[in-house]
């Protein structure tokens, strides 16, 4: 589903992505972990088309997308969430997702369409809210949502584009433990339907969700493995997890 070949990104003399290669199979949830500055978000930005690599290739379902703009990647089925939520606070949750559906379908500003023609758009928006675990809050103004619910709303907006590959950049950032548990449950429910790249610092979430984990360190993949392989790897423990990480199981 996703193949990264010898990807490199430099900012002046600083190499942030260092000839990185990785492959994801369909349906896999692959977590990227590593200390701050390891290059995780820069890698996500390259996959999404926000930043162009200096060298290397990115293949999405066999198609070379290395030089495609973000909107072209979105139309191919690549959906991306961001670290900071960007929503319309004065609109309801449903209205935010409806706008996301309309934007992807290219008719956000067709004011004179018959109202009945929007029913499929609203239905798609409600389905996305349901998939993100936020159906009960559909008619609530966004300003009344908790931080965790806003993150779920952004996920619904991403899902509304009917992606095949999800790029999730710290979806649980700043959440309370209860909100984190809700989002973990949502992501667990989505695993069978989407191939996912997850960047996340919440190791409980990573260990609960990931099929495989790659540890980034100074722009390189230090090691890739299953949850148990990463837990038990002494190099990973020393470089990132810490010696007491075994107690979080």
ABEGO torsion letter per residue (X at the ends): XBBBBGBBBBBEABBABBGBBBBBBBGBBBBBBEBBGAGAAAAAAAAAGABBBABEBBBBGGBBAAABBAAAAAAAGBBBBBABBBBBAABBAAAAAAAAAAAAAGAAABAABBAAAAAAAAAAAAAAAAAAGAAAAAABBAAABBAAAAAAAAAAAAAAAGBABBBBBGAABGBBAAAAAAAAAAAAAAAAABBBBBBBABAAAAAAABABBBBBBGGBBABBBBAAAAAABAAAAAAAAEAAAAAAX
